[in-house]
Amino acid sequence: DGAALARAFDGAHALVHCAAALPSYPVDQIRSITVDGTRTVLTAARRARAERVVHISSTAVYGLPKRVPTPEDHPREPVDPYSSAKAEAEEVCEEFRGRGMCLPVLRPKTFLGPGRMGLFSMLFEWAEERRNFPVLGRGDVRIQMFGMADLVDAVVLALHAPPEVANDVYNLGAAEFGTLREDFQAVLDAAGHGKRVVPLPAAPALAVLRALERTKLSPVYGRLLFKLLDDSYVDIARATERLGFRPALSNQDAILSTYAWWRTQRRGGAPAPGAGRTSRDPWRQGALGLAKVFF
């Protein structure tokens, strides 16, 4: 409701737009929420004469880039409905920027923190249940993640930077990160049960997971499957040099602090078996939950 948003925005000098659909949503909802929603927000912000809107995008707009670290000038090459919608939402931002709006666009890597779990709840649950955890291939790919506290710091910087600095596109991610195997093992070690990351032959495991995805029996979507098989990290030099951004959390810092929060919540009462409708929900594991017996 654009009119309701305009009333809510009345008197605001700056706004942060971070609402978006998850990859698990139906295709029509992904586009409606992410693309049409962005246009509605920016139109209302313009009517309310807001001076600045910080738009939270995603490194998903790059698709599955082979160039790492991936810079901001890498082409947008979306590969699924989620990344396509994120890319199109950026085009809407560029349209409004062309009309004179100060519109910083932030592209964070997958970020973790209290209340932000998604697929990581599966790793946490398996670790807590004294199970090993599988990884595609050897798990020696380097996948950059991001702490939610660092994302908040970046948003604050974008809100306060001079317009000529803020009005740009910025990659965001951890400055320190290792391999996926190391990150998963850190959680298993923190659980304290002596469990290990178990490598799975990549080709057959990928075939099974893709089949499960097509039949809606696995929450692991296609783009994520391929991301887990290749290095995935972005260049954050522009954010550090222009915004003064200094990420405080490494991959493992972000993952382990989220795991500690999850354990505290679990002790307070078993979490509901969410459907992955929000980033706070633990994802339904589907057929992957049945595979626990082998680990």
LOKE-78617 format. One record per residue: residue in three letters; residue number from 1; x, y, z of N, C-alpha, C in turn. Coordinates in steps of 0.2 Angstrom, whole numbers, plus 2048, in hexadecimal, padded with zeros to 3 digits. Example, Ala and Ser with C-alpha at 12.3 -4.5 7.8 and 13.67 -1.06 7.14 Angstrom:
// LOKE-78617
NODE;ALA;1;842;7E4;827;83E;7EA;827;842;7F0;827
NODE;SER;2;840;7F5;823;844;7FB;824;840;800;827
This chain:
// LOKE-78617
NODE;ASP;1;804;7FA;800;800;800;800;804;806;800
NODE;GLY;2;805;809;7FA;80A;80F;7FA;808;815;7FE
NODE;ALA;3;801;816;7FE;7FF;81C;803;800;81B;80A
NODE;ALA;4;7FF;814;80C;801;813;813;808;814;815
NODE;LEU;5;80D;812;810;814;813;811;816;81A;811
NODE;ALA;6;813;81E;80C;814;825;80C;812;828;813
NODE;ARG;7;80D;826;816;80B;829;81C;810;827;822
NODE;ALA;8;812;820;821;817;81E;826;81E;821;825
NODE;PHE;9;81F;823;81F;826;827;81E;826;82E;81F
NODE;ASP;10;820;831;820;820;838;821;824;83B;827
NODE;GLY;11;828;83F;825;82D;842;82A;834;83E;82A
NODE;ALA;12;834;839;827;83B;835;827;840;838;822
NODE;HIS;13;846;839;825;84B;83B;821;84F;836;81D
NODE;ALA;14;84F;830;81F;852;82A;81C;84E;824;81E
NODE;LEU;15;84F;81F;819;84B;818;81A;850;813;818
NODE;VAL;16;84F;80D;81B;853;807;819;84E;802;817
NODE;HIS;17;84F;800;810;84A;7FB;80D;84D;7F4;80D
NODE;CYS;18;84B;7EF;811;84E;7E9;811;849;7E3;811
NODE;ALA;19;843;7E5;80F;83E;7E0;80E;83F;7DC;807
NODE;ALA;20;83E;7D6;807;83F;7D2;801;83C;7CB;802
NODE;ALA;21;83A;7C7;7FD;838;7C0;7FE;83E;7BC;7FE
NODE;LEU;22;83D;7B6;801;843;7B1;801;842;7AD;7FB
NODE;PRO;23;848;7A9;7F9;848;7A5;7F3;843;79F;7F4
NODE;SER;24;840;79E;7FA;83B;798;7FA;834;79B;7F9
NODE;TYR;25;833;7A1;7F7;82C;7A4;7F6;82A;7A2;7EF
NODE;PRO;26;824;7A1;7ED;822;7A1;7E6;824;7A6;7E2
NODE;VAL;27;826;7A5;7DB;829;7A9;7D7;825;7B0;7D7
NODE;ASP;28;81E;7B0;7D6;81A;7B6;7D6;81B;7BA;7DC
NODE;GLN;29;81C;7B7;7E2;81C;7BB;7E8;823;7BE;7E8
NODE;ILE;30;828;7BA;7E6;82F;7BD;7E6;82F;7C4;7E2
NODE;ARG;31;82D;7C3;7DC;82D;7CA;7D8;828;7CF;7DB
NODE;SER;32;823;7CD;7DD;81E;7D2;7E0;821;7D6;7E6
NODE;ILE;33;824;7D2;7EB;827;7D5;7F1;82D;7D8;7F0
NODE;THR;34;832;7D5;7EC;838;7D8;7EB;839;7DE;7E6
NODE;VAL;35;835;7DD;7E0;836;7E2;7DB;830;7E7;7DC
NODE;ASP;36;82A;7E5;7DC;825;7EA;7DC;825;7ED;7E3
NODE;GLY;37;827;7E9;7E8;827;7EC;7EF;82C;7F2;7EF
NODE;THR;38;832;7F1;7EC;837;7F6;7EC;835;7FC;7E8
NODE;ARG;39;831;7FC;7E3;82E;801;7DF;829;805;7E4
NODE;THR;40;825;801;7E7;820;804;7EC;824;808;7F1
NODE;VAL;41;829;805;7F4;82D;809;7FA;830;80F;7F7
NODE;LEU;42;833;80F;7F2;837;815;7EF;832;81A;7ED
NODE;THR;43;82C;818;7EA;827;81D;7E8;825;821;7EE
NODE;ALA;44;823;81D;7F3;821;820;7FA;826;824;7FD
NODE;ALA;45;82C;822;7FD;832;826;7FF;833;82D;7FC
NODE;ARG;46;832;82C;7F5;832;833;7F1;82D;837;7F3
NODE;ARG;47;827;835;7F4;821;839;7F5;822;83C;7FC
NODE;ALA;48;825;838;801;826;83B;808;82C;83F;808
NODE;ARG;49;830;840;802;836;844;802;83B;842;807
NODE;ALA;50;83C;83B;807;841;838;80B;848;83A;807
NODE;GLU;51;84D;83C;80B;853;83E;808;857;838;805
NODE;ARG;52;856;832;808;85B;82D;807;857;826;808
NODE;VAL;53;858;821;804;856;81A;805;85B;815;804
NODE;VAL;54;85D;812;809;862;80C;809;85F;806;807
NODE;HIS;55;861;803;801;85D;7FD;7FE;862;7F7;800
NODE;ILE;56;85F;7F2;803;863;7EC;804;862;7E7;7FF
NODE;SER;57;867;7E6;7FB;866;7E1;7F5;86A;7DB;7F7
NODE;SER;58;86E;7D8;7F3;871;7D2;7F4;876;7D0;7EF
NODE;THR;59;87B;7CD;7F1;880;7CA;7EC;87E;7C5;7E7
NODE;ALA;60;877;7C3;7E9;874;7BE;7E4;873;7C1;7DD
NODE;VAL;61;873;7C8;7DD;872;7CB;7D6;878;7C9;7D1
NODE;TYR;62;87E;7C7;7D4;883;7C5;7CF;882;7BE;7CD
NODE;GLY;63;87D;7BA;7CF;87C;7B3;7CD;881;7AE;7D0
NODE;LEU;64;885;7AB;7CC;88A;7A6;7CE;891;7A8;7CB
NODE;PRO;65;894;7AE;7CD;899;7B1;7C9;8A0;7AC;7CA
NODE;LYS;66;8A3;7AC;7C5;8AA;7A8;7C5;8AF;7AD;7C8
NODE;ARG;67;8AE;7B3;7C7;8B4;7B8;7C9;8B3;7B9;7D1
NODE;VAL;68;8B8;7B8;7D4;8B8;7B9;7DB;8BF;7BC;7DD
NODE;PRO;69;8BF;7C1;7E2;8B9;7C4;7E5;8B5;7C8;7DF
NODE;THR;70;8AF;7C8;7E0;8AA;7CB;7DB;8AA;7D3;7DD
NODE;PRO;71;8AB;7D7;7D8;8AA;7DE;7D9;8A3;7E1;7D7
NODE;GLU;72;8A2;7E7;7D9;89B;7EA;7D8;89A;7EA;7D1
NODE;ASP;73;89F;7EB;7CD;89D;7EC;7C6;89D;7E6;7C2
NODE;HIS;74;89D;7E0;7C5;89B;7DA;7C2;894;7DA;7BF
NODE;PRO;75;892;7D8;7B9;88C;7D8;7B7;887;7D4;7BB
NODE;ARG;76;881;7D7;7BB;87B;7D3;7BF;879;7CD;7BA
NODE;GLU;77;87A;7C7;7BD;878;7C1;7B9;874;7BC;7BD
NODE;PRO;78;86E;7BE;7BF;86A;7BA;7C3;868;7B3;7C0
NODE;VAL;79;867;7AE;7C4;867;7A7;7C2;860;7A4;7C4
NODE;ASP;80;85C;7A8;7C8;856;7A5;7CB;851;7AB;7CC
NODE;PRO;81;84B;7A9;7CE;846;7AE;7D0;848;7B3;7D5
NODE;TYR;82;84B;7B1;7DA;84E;7B5;7E0;853;7BA;7DD
NODE;SER;83;858;7B8;7DA;85D;7BC;7D8;85B;7C1;7D2
NODE;SER;84;856;7BE;7CE;854;7C3;7C9;850;7C8;7CC
NODE;ALA;85;84C;7C7;7D1;848;7CC;7D4;84C;7D1;7D8
NODE;LYS;86;852;7CF;7DB;856;7D3;7DE;85A;7D8;7D9
NODE;ALA;87;85C;7D5;7D3;85F;7D9;7CE;85A;7DE;7CB
NODE;GLU;88;854;7DC;7CA;84F;7E1;7C8;84D;7E6;7CD
NODE;ALA;89;84D;7E5;7D3;84C;7EA;7D8;852;7EF;7D8
NODE;GLU;90;858;7ED;7D7;85D;7F1;7D6;85C;7F6;7D0
NODE;GLU;91;859;7F4;7CB;858;7F8;7C5;853;7FD;7C7
NODE;VAL;92;84E;7FB;7CB;849;800;7CE;84D;805;7D2
NODE;CYS;93;851;803;7D6;855;808;7DA;859;80D;7D5
NODE;GLU;94;85C;80A;7D0;860;80F;7CB;85B;814;7C8
NODE;GLU;95;855;812;7C6;850;816;7C4;84F;81C;7C8
NODE;PHE;96;84D;81B;7CF;84C;820;7D3;852;824;7D5
NODE;ARG;97;858;821;7D5;85E;825;7D6;85F;82A;7D0
NODE;GLY;98;85D;828;7CA;85D;82C;7C4;859;832;7C5
NODE;ARG;99;854;831;7C9;84F;837;7CA;851;83C;7D0
NODE;GLY;100;857;83A;7D3;85A;83E;7D8;85A;83C;7DF
NODE;MET;101;858;836;7E0;857;833;7E7;85E;830;7E9
NODE;CYS;102;860;832;7EF;867;82F;7F1;865;828;7F4
NODE;LEU;103;868;823;7F0;866;81C;7F1;86B;817;7F1
NODE;PRO;104;86F;816;7F7;874;811;7F8;871;80A;7F7
NODE;VAL;105;875;806;7F3;873;7FF;7F3;878;7FB;7F6
NODE;LEU;106;876;7F7;7FB;87B;7F3;7FE;87A;7EB;7FC
NODE;ARG;107;87F;7E8;7FA;87F;7E1;7F8;882;7DD;7FD
NODE;PRO;108;87F;7DA;802;882;7D6;807;882;7CF;805
NODE;LYS;109;887;7CB;807;888;7C4;807;882;7C1;80C
NODE;THR;110;881;7BA;80C;87D;7B7;810;87F;7B9;817
NODE;PHE;111;87A;7BC;81B;87C;7BF;822;878;7BB;827
NODE;LEU;112;87C;7BB;82D;87A;7B7;833;87A;7BB;839
NODE;GLY;113;875;7B9;83D;875;7BC;844;86F;7BA;848
NODE;PRO;114;86E;7BD;84E;868;7BB;851;861;7BC;84D
NODE;GLY;115;85D;7B7;84D;857;7B7;849;858;7B6;842
NODE;ARG;116;85E;7B5;840;85F;7B4;838;863;7AD;837
NODE;MET;117;85F;7A8;835;861;7A2;835;860;79E;82E
NODE;GLY;118;85A;79E;82C;859;79A;826;85C;793;826
NODE;LEU;119;860;792;821;862;78B;820;867;789;825
NODE;PHE;120;86A;78E;829;86F;78C;82E;86C;789;834
NODE;SER;121;866;78A;835;863;786;83A;864;77E;83A
NODE;MET;122;864;77C;833;865;775;832;86C;773;835
NODE;LEU;123;871;777;833;878;775;836;878;775;83E
NODE;PHE;124;875;77A;841;874;77B;848;871;775;84B
NODE;GLU;125;86B;773;848;867;76E;84B;86B;767;84B
NODE;TRP;126;86F;766;845;873;760;844;878;760;849
NODE;ALA;127;87C;765;84A;881;766;84F;87F;764;856
NODE;GLU;128;879;767;858;876;766;85E;874;75F;860
NODE;GLU;129;872;75C;85A;870;755;85B;876;750;85A
NODE;ARG;130;87C;752;85B;882;74E;85B;883;74A;854
NODE;ARG;131;881;74E;84F;882;74A;848;888;74E;845
NODE;ASN;132;88B;74A;840;88F;74D;83B;88B;751;836
NODE;PHE;133;88F;755;832;88B;759;82D;88E;758;826
NODE;PRO;134;88A;757;821;88D;756;81B;88F;75D;817
NODE;VAL;135;893;75C;812;895;762;80E;896;75F;807
NODE;LEU;136;894;763;802;895;761;7FB;89C;761;7F9
NODE;GLY;137;89F;75C;7F6;8A6;75C;7F5;8AA;75C;7FB
NODE;ARG;138;8B0;75F;7FA;8B5;75F;800;8B3;765;805
NODE;GLY;139;8AF;769;803;8AE;76F;807;8B3;774;807
NODE;ASP;140;8B8;774;802;8BD;779;803;8BC;77F;7FF
NODE;VAL;141;8B6;780;7FD;8B4;787;7FA;8B4;78C;7FF
NODE;ARG;142;8B6;792;7FD;8B6;798;802;8AF;79C;800
NODE;ILE;143;8AB;79C;805;8A5;7A0;804;8A4;7A5;80A
NODE;GLN;144;8A4;7AB;808;8A4;7B1;80C;89C;7B2;80F
NODE;MET;145;89C;7B3;815;896;7B5;818;896;7BC;81C
NODE;PHE;146;891;7BD;820;891;7C4;823;88D;7C4;829
NODE;GLY;147;890;7C8;82E;88D;7C8;835;887;7CE;834
NODE;MET;148;881;7CC;837;87C;7D1;837;87E;7D8;83A
NODE;ALA;149;882;7D7;840;884;7DE;843;888;7E2;83E
NODE;ASP;150;88C;7DF;83A;890;7E2;835;88C;7E6;830
NODE;LEU;151;886;7E2;82E;882;7E5;829;87E;7EB;82C
NODE;VAL;152;87C;7EB;832;87A;7F1;836;87E;7F7;835
NODE;ASP;153;885;7F5;837;88A;7FA;837;88A;7FD;830
NODE;ALA;154;88A;7F9;82B;88B;7FC;824;885;800;822
NODE;VAL;155;87F;7FE;824;879;802;823;879;809;826
NODE;VAL;156;87C;809;82C;87D;810;830;882;814;82C
NODE;LEU;157;887;811;829;88C;815;825;889;818;81F
NODE;ALA;158;884;814;81C;881;816;816;87C;81B;817
NODE;LEU;159;879;81B;81D;874;820;81F;878;827;820
NODE;HIS;160;87E;827;823;881;82D;825;887;82F;820
NODE;ALA;161;888;82B;81B;88E;82E;816;88B;833;812
NODE;PRO;162;890;838;810;88E;83D;80B;88A;83A;805
NODE;PRO;163;885;83E;802;882;83B;7FC;886;838;7F7
NODE;GLU;164;88C;83C;7F5;890;83A;7F0;894;833;7F1
NODE;VAL;165;894;832;7F7;897;82B;7F9;892;826;7FA
NODE;ALA;166;88C;828;7FD;887;823;7FF;884;820;7F8
NODE;ASN;167;883;825;7F3;87F;823;7ED;882;81F;7E9
NODE;ASP;168;883;818;7EB;887;814;7E7;885;80D;7E9
NODE;VAL;169;889;808;7E6;887;801;7E7;88D;7FE;7EB
NODE;TYR;170;88C;7FA;7F1;891;7F8;7F5;890;7F0;7F7
NODE;ASN;171;896;7EC;7F5;896;7E5;7F8;897;7E5;7FF
NODE;LEU;172;895;7E0;802;896;7E0;80A;897;7D8;80B
NODE;GLY;173;89C;7D7;80F;89D;7D0;812;8A3;7D0;817
NODE;ALA;174;8A4;7CA;81A;8A9;7C9;81F;8B0;7CB;81B
NODE;ALA;175;8B5;7CE;81F;8BB;7CE;81C;8BF;7C8;81E
NODE;GLU;176;8BD;7C4;823;8C1;7BE;824;8BC;7B8;823
NODE;PHE;177;8BE;7B3;81F;8BA;7AD;81E;8BF;7A8;81C
NODE;GLY;178;8BD;7A2;81D;8C0;79C;81B;8BC;797;817
NODE;THR;179;8BD;791;817;8B9;78C;813;8B3;78A;816
NODE;LEU;180;8AE;788;812;8A8;786;815;8A9;780;81A
NODE;ARG;181;8AD;77C;818;8AF;776;81D;8B1;779;824
NODE;GLU;182;8B5;77E;824;8B8;781;82A;8B2;784;82E
NODE;ASP;183;8AE;787;82A;8A8;78B;82E;8A3;786;831
NODE;PHE;184;8A1;781;82D;89D;77B;830;8A0;778;836
NODE;GLN;185;8A7;776;835;8AA;773;83A;8AA;777;841
NODE;ALA;186;8AB;77E;840;8AB;782;846;8A4;781;84A
NODE;VAL;187;89F;780;847;898;77F;84A;898;778;84E
NODE;LEU;188;89B;773;84A;89B;76D;84D;8A0;76C;853
NODE;ASP;189;8A5;770;853;8AA;770;858;8A6;774;85E
NODE;ALA;190;8A3;779;85D;89F;77D;862;89A;779;866
NODE;ALA;191;897;774;862;892;770;865;895;76B;86A
NODE;GLY;192;89C;76A;869;89F;766;86E;89E;75E;86E
NODE;HIS;193;89C;75C;868;89B;754;868;8A0;750;864
NODE;GLY;194;8A5;754;862;8AA;750;85E;8A8;74E;857
NODE;LYS;195;8A3;751;854;8A1;74F;84D;8A5;753;848
NODE;ARG;196;8A4;751;842;8A8;753;83C;8A4;755;836
NODE;VAL;197;8A7;759;832;8A4;75A;82B;8A5;754;827
NODE;VAL;198;8A0;752;823;8A1;74C;81F;8A0;74E;818
NODE;PRO;199;8A6;74D;814;8A5;74F;80D;8A1;74A;809
NODE;LEU;200;89D;74C;804;899;748;800;89B;749;7F9
NODE;PRO;201;89B;744;7F5;89D;744;7EE;898;749;7EA
NODE;ALA;202;89B;74F;7E7;898;754;7E5;892;753;7E0
NODE;ALA;203;894;74F;7DB;890;74E;7D5;889;74A;7D7
NODE;PRO;204;88A;744;7DA;884;741;7DC;880;744;7E2
NODE;ALA;205;883;748;7E6;87F;74B;7EB;87C;751;7E8
NODE;LEU;206;87F;754;7E3;87B;75A;7E0;875;758;7DC
NODE;ALA;207;876;752;7D9;870;74F;7D5;86A;74D;7DA
NODE;VAL;208;86C;74A;7DF;867;749;7E4;863;74F;7E7
NODE;LEU;209;867;754;7E9;864;75A;7EC;860;75E;7E7
NODE;ARG;210;862;75E;7E0;85E;761;7DB;858;75E;7DA
NODE;ALA;211;858;757;7DA;852;753;7DA;84D;755;7DF
NODE;LEU;212;850;755;7E5;84C;757;7EB;849;75E;7EB
NODE;GLU;213;84D;763;7E8;84B;769;7E7;845;76A;7E3
NODE;ARG;214;845;766;7DD;840;766;7D8;839;763;7DB
NODE;THR;215;83A;75F;7E0;834;75C;7E3;832;75F;7E9
NODE;LYS;216;835;765;7EB;834;768;7F1;835;765;7F7
NODE;LEU;217;83A;760;7F7;83B;75C;7FD;842;75E;800
NODE;SER;218;845;764;7FE;84B;766;801;84A;76E;800
NODE;PRO;219;84C;771;806;84C;779;806;852;77C;802
NODE;VAL;220;857;778;800;85D;77A;7FD;85C;77C;7F6
NODE;TYR;221;85B;782;7F4;85A;784;7ED;860;784;7E9
NODE;GLY;222;85E;784;7E2;863;783;7DD;869;787;7DD
NODE;ARG;223;868;78E;7DE;86E;793;7DE;872;791;7E4
NODE;LEU;224;870;78F;7EA;874;78E;7F0;878;788;7EF
NODE;LEU;225;875;783;7EB;879;77C;7EA;87F;77E;7E6
NODE;PHE;226;87E;782;7E1;884;783;7DD;889;788;7E0
NODE;LYS;227;886;78D;7E5;88B;791;7E9;88F;78D;7ED
NODE;LEU;228;88D;787;7F0;891;783;7F4;896;77F;7F1
NODE;LEU;229;897;780;7EA;89C;77C;7E7;8A1;780;7E4
NODE;ASP;230;8A1;787;7E5;8A6;78B;7E2;8A7;791;7E7
NODE;ASP;231;8AD;794;7E7;8AF;79A;7EB;8AA;79F;7EA
NODE;SER;232;8A8;7A2;7EF;8A3;7A8;7EE;8A4;7AD;7F3
NODE;TYR;233;8A7;7B3;7F1;8A9;7B8;7F5;8AA;7BF;7F1
NODE;VAL;234;8A8;7C4;7F4;8A8;7CB;7F0;8AD;7CF;7F3
NODE;ASP;235;8AF;7D4;7EF;8B4;7D9;7F0;8B0;7DF;7F4
NODE;ILE;236;8B3;7E0;7FA;8B0;7E5;7FF;8B4;7EB;7FF
NODE;ALA;237;8B9;7EC;7FB;8BD;7F2;7FB;8BA;7F8;7FA
NODE;ARG;238;8B5;7F9;7F6;8B1;7FF;7F5;8AE;801;7FB
NODE;ALA;239;8AB;7FD;7FF;8A7;7FE;805;8AC;800;80B
NODE;THR;240;8B2;7FD;80B;8B7;7FF;810;8BA;806;80E
NODE;GLU;241;8BC;807;808;8BF;80D;806;8BB;813;806
NODE;ARG;242;8B4;812;803;8B0;818;803;8AB;819;809
NODE;LEU;243;8A9;814;80B;8A4;814;811;8A8;814;818
NODE;GLY;244;8AE;812;818;8B1;811;81E;8AF;80A;822
NODE;PHE;245;8AC;806;81E;8AA;7FF;821;8AF;7FB;823
NODE;ARG;246;8AF;7F8;829;8B4;7F3;82C;8B0;7EE;82F
NODE;PRO;247;8AF;7E8;82C;8AB;7E3;82F;8AF;7E0;835
NODE;ALA;248;8AB;7DF;83A;8AF;7DD;840;8AE;7D5;841
NODE;LEU;249;8AA;7D2;83E;8A8;7CB;83F;8AB;7C7;839
NODE;SER;250;8AE;7C1;83A;8B0;7BD;835;8AA;7B8;834
NODE;ASN;251;8AB;7B4;82F;8A6;7AF;82D;8A4;7AB;834
NODE;GLN;252;8AA;7A8;837;8A9;7A4;83D;8A6;7A8;843
NODE;ASP;253;8A8;7AE;843;8A5;7B2;849;89D;7B3;848
NODE;ALA;254;89B;7B4;842;894;7B5;840;890;7AE;841
NODE;ILE;255;893;7A9;83F;890;7A2;83F;88F;7A0;847
NODE;LEU;256;895;7A1;84A;895;79E;851;891;7A3;856
NODE;SER;257;890;7A9;855;88C;7AD;859;885;7AC;857
NODE;THR;258;883;7AA;851;87C;7A8;84F;87A;7A1;852
NODE;TYR;259;87F;79D;852;87E;796;855;87D;797;85D
NODE;ALA;260;881;79B;860;880;79C;867;879;79F;869
NODE;TRP;261;877;7A4;865;870;7A7;866;86B;7A1;865
NODE;TRP;262;86C;79D;860;867;798;85E;867;793;864
NODE;ARG;263;86C;791;867;86C;78D;86D;869;790;873
NODE;THR;264;869;796;874;866;799;879;85E;799;878
NODE;GLN;265;85C;79A;872;855;79A;870;853;793;871
NODE;ARG;266;857;78E;86F;854;787;86F;853;785;877
NODE;ARG;267;858;787;87B;857;786;882;851;789;885
NODE;GLY;268;84E;78E;882;848;792;884;842;78E;882
NODE;GLY;269;843;789;87E;83D;786;87B;83F;784;874
NODE;ALA;270;83D;77E;872;83E;77B;86B;83B;780;866
NODE;PRO;271;83F;782;861;83C;787;85C;837;783;858
NODE;ALA;272;832;787;855;82D;784;851;830;782;84A
NODE;PRO;273;82E;77C;847;830;77A;841;82E;77E;83B
NODE;GLY;274;831;784;83A;82F;789;836;830;787;82E
NODE;ALA;275;82D;78A;82A;82C;788;823;831;78C;81F
NODE;GLY;276;836;790;822;83A;794;81E;837;79A;81B
NODE;ARG;277;831;79D;81E;82E;7A2;81B;831;7A9;81D
NODE;THR;278;835;7A9;822;839;7AF;824;840;7AC;825
NODE;SER;279;845;7B1;826;84C;7B0;827;84D;7AD;82E
NODE;ARG;280;847;7AF;833;848;7AC;83A;846;7A5;83A
NODE;ASP;281;842;7A3;835;840;79C;836;845;797;835
NODE;PRO;282;845;791;839;849;78B;837;846;788;830
NODE;TRP;283;849;786;82B;846;784;825;844;77C;826
NODE;ARG;284;83F;77B;823;83D;774;823;842;770;81F
NODE;GLN;285;845;76A;822;84A;767;81F;848;762;81A
NODE;GLY;286;841;760;81A;83F;75B;815;843;755;815
NODE;ALA;287;844;752;80F;848;74C;80F;84F;74C;812
NODE;LEU;288;852;752;813;858;752;816;858;751;81D
NODE;GLY;289;852;752;820;851;750;827;852;748;828
NODE;LEU;290;850;745;823;850;73D;824;857;73B;823
NODE;ALA;291;85B;73F;820;862;73D;81F;866;73D;825
NODE;LYS;292;864;740;82A;867;740;831;86A;73A;833
NODE;VAL;293;866;735;832;868;72E;835;86F;72C;832
NODE;PHE;294;871;72E;82C;877;72C;829;87D;730;82C
NODE;PHE;295;87C;735;830;881;739;833;882;73A;83A
